[in-house]
Amino acid sequence: MKVSIIVSDLSSQGAGRWGGAVRPFLLAKALKKIDCEVEIVGFYRRDKEGLSSSPDVPIIAIPTHPSYPRFLTSVPKLLNHITGDIIYAYKVKLPSLGIALLHKIKSGYPVILDIDDWELSWNGGDEYQYKPSVFKLFKDIWEPDGALHKIEHPIYLRWAEKLVAKADAVTIHTQFLYDRFGGIYLPNGKDTALFDPSLYNPENSRDKYGLSNYRIVMFPGAPTPSKGLQDVLTALDILNQPDIRLVIVGGNPYNDYDRQLTDKWGRWIIKIPKSPPTVMPEIVAAAHIIVVPQRDTPKSLAQFPLKLTDGMAMAKPVLAARVGDIPEILGDTGYLVDPSSPEQIADTLQLIFSDLEAANNRALKARERCKEFYSIEAMANVLSGVIEKVL
């Protein structure tokens, strides 16, 4: 059985950003566990760096233009490279789901849709409306840089949502997405063989990355306002303990939010550049605490933060906000605070650092929970049933 995973954006600002650490590659790893042959087929913008082949899964990246109508010329090229018996579309977008359904019309092969985010939440969600004047509509259509030339204009995302019911099966990873789209719960899985704390020495990692003199609170991801790092930094202001640092791994490739944080709280921040997925366990090993301080927004509710399972798999104490599925994922193996509560974050950081041995013992239970429910093997078990369903 061969599965073609269709990805709308394999560029450095899309799935190419974190390489094998993001959802399409987790799906590929899990599918390979159940003896499926897998390929990833998708687009990348000519003005962005794209992904090349990887040793784990073949990647076919089709260069395209970032706007309509020139984007459409690359669609036949991508369709010609889809060779799977099952098509797995990643994200509710026309360049993934729309193309998967076009291929189904041509071939009759079943389509599975994976939804890992509510794309419209980045554009106002249900409140979004496109009601242009006649003049504005004319400009949006006919001017070369008109809004309707953008591939991911919100109106196209809304059209894509109307196609969800056409898929033969839908997989989701949060209760929020299930309530909105239905589907089969398929949590993000972590490669717990790679993310194995016994393979790494925390002191050596701290020394390698220049962190030996600090107590490290780590956020291994791209900061955005909805991720709540401003609350952690405010908590560090409250504590005012000079040996604590917030280490941000990777940074934000989309805007200048990194700079905004550094301008205000630079004395608490250490940045580590984006690193390959195989290096991330060594970096996470350097942390004393992993923080996932999500704010209570539609964006956060729709997401399954991979940072949670980074910390859980590496047996690190995880401090997270009570947002969305986070309490269910952590169970009683982490430390929970209310969203947007710097004072609670400060108190909990103090609590963890006051008895780090007890916190590390709790974190060992988090690793066992991760292996049982949030591993690649756990994903594979669910996907086995999904494959049976569509066949």
N, C-alpha and C positions, 0 to 999 in steps of 0.2 A: 504494500500500500504506500503510495506517495502522496504527500501533502504539500501543496504550494501555499505559503503564507504571503499574502499581498500586503505591502506596507506603502502608505502614501508618500512617506518622506524618509528616505535613507540618508539624508544629508547630515552635516555636522550640527544642525539645529533641530534635527528630528531624531529618529531612532539611531542615527550615527553618533549621537552625542556620547552615549555611554556604552556603545558597542554591545558586547554580549551580556550586559547587565539589565537590559530593558525587556519589556513584556514579549515582543516577538521572538527574542532569542530564548527566553524562558520556555515559551510554547514549543520551540523547536527542540530544546533539550528534553522536555517531557515527552514529546512525540517519539523521539528516538528511543526513549526508554521502553516504549511499547512496540518497538521494531518497525516504526514507520520511516520511510525515506523522506527527507524534508529538504525543501529549497525555500529561500526567501527571495521574492521578486518585488521590486518596487522602483520608485522614482527618486532621483535626486536633482536638485536645481543646478544648472550649469555654473551659477555664480557661487556655489557652496561646495565644500569638500564632501565627497560621497564615500560610502563604504566599498571596500573591495572584498574579495573572497576571504573567508575565514576557514581555519582548519576544522571547525565544528560543523559548519553547515554552508553549502554553496549559496552565494549571494549574487543575484543578478540585478545590478543597479542601472536603470535606464535614465540617461540624461534628459531633462525636460526643461521647458521654459516655465517661469513662475506665474504665468498669467494666461487666461483665455484670450483669443482662441488658439494661440500657438501651442499651448499645452496639449491640445487634442491631437496634434500630429504625432505625439509620442505614445498615444494609447494603443494603436495597432501593434507597435513594437513590443510593448509589454505583454499584450494578449498572446503574441506569438511565442513568448518565453514561458508561458504557464504550462507545465507538463504534468501537474499532479492529478490524482484520481479524486482528491477532495481539495476544495479551495477554502482557505482560511483567511478571511478578510480581517485585518487589524484596524480598528477604529471606525466610527460611524462617519465616514467621509466618502464623497463621490469618487475620489481617486483610489479608494480601496474597495469599499462595499459596492459602489456602482460598477466598477470593472469586474469584480467577482461575479456579479449578477449578469453582466454582459456575457461573460465566459460560460455561465450556466445555460443561458439561452442558446449559445452556439454548441455546447458540448453535452449538456444534460447532467454534468457532474454536480454533486451537492455542494452547497456553500455553508460554511460555519462562519459566524461573525463573532469576533471578540471585542468587547467594549470595556476599556480600562479607564475611561474618563468621560465626563459629560462635556463635549466640545463646546456646546452653546453656553456653558457656564462662564466661559472666558469672554462672552459677548453680551452679558446681561441676562442669560437664561430665558425663562419664560416671559420676562418683561421686554425682551428684544422685539422690535417691530421695524419693518422696512416699509415706510410709507413716504416715498419721495414725491416731490412735486414733478410735474411733467418735465420742467427744465432740468431738474436734478437727475431724473431717470434718463433723459437724453444724454447728459454728460457722463453718467455712470456706464452707459452702454457704448457710446461712440468715442469718447476720449481715450487715448491709449493707456492712460493711467487711471481710468475710471474705476470706481469701487467694484463694479460687477465683473471686472476682468480678474479680480483676485480669486485664486482657486479656492481659498477657504473663507470666502465671504459668508457671513452668518446665514444668509438666505439659502446658500447651497448646503450648509450644515443642517438646516431645517428640512430641506428636501431629502437629504440622506436619512434623517430620522424616520421619514415616512416609508423608507425601504426596508427597515429592520425586519418587519414581518415577512419579507420575502426570503429571508435566510432559512435554511433547513434546521439550524440550531443556533443558539446564542449563548456565549459564555460571558460571565461578568465576575467581578471580584469584590463588590461591596453591596451591602443591603440597599444603599441609596440607588445604585444602578439597577438592582433587581426590582425595586419598587417602580422604577421608571420604565424599564424595558423588558422585565421578566428575564428568563434564561436560567442557565445552570451555573451554580456557584463554583468558580474555579479560582482559588486564591493564588496569589503570586508565590512561586516556589523559589527557595534559595538552594544553591548548590552547597549543601552542608558538608560535602567532602572537601570542597575548596575552602569554604568558610569554616574551618576547624581550628579552634583556639590552640589545640595541642601542637599545631605545626608552627606556631609563631611565638616569639619571645617579646612581651610588651616593652621591656626595658630596651631591648635592641631596636625595636621599631621607634620608640621615642627618641633614642639617640640618633638614629638614621635621619629622622625628619626634623631634628633640632628642637625637640619638645621635652627634653629631659628635665628641665628646671621647672616644669609646670604641672599642675593638675589639669587634665585635659577633658573638656566638655566638647564633644564632636558632633558636627552635623555633616554627614557624608552625602551631600546633594546640592541642588541648585536653589539658592535662596530666592524666595519671592515674598511679597507682603503677606500672602495667605499662609505661608509656612511658619510664621510666628517667631522668627529669630529676633525681632525687635523686643519681644517679651523676655527672651533669655538674656539679651544684652542689658536690658533694664534691670533684670534680676542681679546681674553681675555688678551693676552700679550700686544696688542695694547692699550686696554683700561686701563690696569694696575690698576684696582680698587679692593682693597683687600677684599671687602665684597661680591664679585660675585663668585659663584662656579658652575662648571658643574657637575651635579649629573648624574652618569651613573647607570642605574638599570639593573641588571642581568649579565652584562659582556659577554665576548666572550668565549664559551666553546670549540672552535676549535683550537686555537693557542695562541701565547703569545702576541697578538696585544695589549691587555690591559696593559701588562707590558711595552710595547714600549711607549704607551701614558703616562703612569705614570712616566717612567724614564725621559721623557722630560718635561712634564707639570704637574707633581704631585702636585704642590702647588695650582692648580686650581681645582683639581678633588676630588670628594667624590663618593665613590662606595656604592651602596646598593645591597645586594645579590638578586638573583632570588627569586621571591615571587609568590605564587599562584595567578591565574587570579582574584580571588575574592578580593584579597588585593590590586591589582594594582590601583584601583580608589583612595584609601586612599593615596597611594604613589604619584600619579599624582597630587592630591589635594595640595601637598606641593610645587609644582612648581609655579614660577611666569611666566616662559616662557617655552614652549616646542620647541626644535630645531630639525629640520629634514633637515640637510645640505647636502643632497645627492650630490655626484659627478656625472658628466655626463659620465657614462659608460654603456655598454650594460647590466650589472648586475642591475644597478639602473633603467634603462629605463623599464625593464621587471617587476619591483616590484611595488606593492601598499603598501607603508609604513604604517603599522598598527599604528605607532606612531602618524601619522597625526590625525587619528580618536580618539586616546587616548586623545589628546589635545583638539580637536574640541568638543567631547562629554562632556568633563569636563569644557568647557568654559574657556580654557586657551589660551592666545595669542600664536599663532604658527608662528615661523620663519622658513621658508623652502626655499630650492633652486628651481629655475625654471628648473626642470628636469622631463622629462616624463609627467605623468598625474597630477603631483602635482599642477600646476596652476589651472587645471580644478577642481580638488577636493576641493581646498580651495576657489576658486572663489575670491570674494573681502573681505573675512572674515579673512584673515591672512596677513602675511608680507613676501614678496618674495624678494630674492636676487639672483644674478647670481651664478652658481656653482663655486666652488674653488675661492671664493672672500672673504677672511678674513676681508678686509677693509670694504666691504659692510655689513658684519655681525656685525662688531664693531659699525658702524654707526646706524644700525637698532636696536641693543640691547640698545644703548644709547637713541634712539628715543622712544622705548617702555618704558624704565625705567623712562624717563623724564615725561611721562604722563601715568602712569599705569592705571588710571581710564578709560581713553579713550580706551586704549588697551583692557581692560577687557570688555568694552561695545561692542567693535568689536567682541570679543570672544563669547559673548552671541549669536551673529548672526551665528557664526561658529557652535555652538551647534544646532541651529535650522536647519542649512543646513545639519548637520550630521544626525539628526533625519529624515529629508525628503529623503535624497539620499543615506546615508551610514549607515543605521541601519539594524538590523536583520530583521525587518519588510520589509524594502526595498529589501533585498535579497530574502525574502520569496515570494514577489510579482513576481520577475523574475523567481524564481525556479518553481512556479506554471505553468508558460508557458512552461518551459523546460520539465517538467514532461509530460504535455499534448502532446508536440511534439514527445517525444520518444515512447509514447503509441499509 
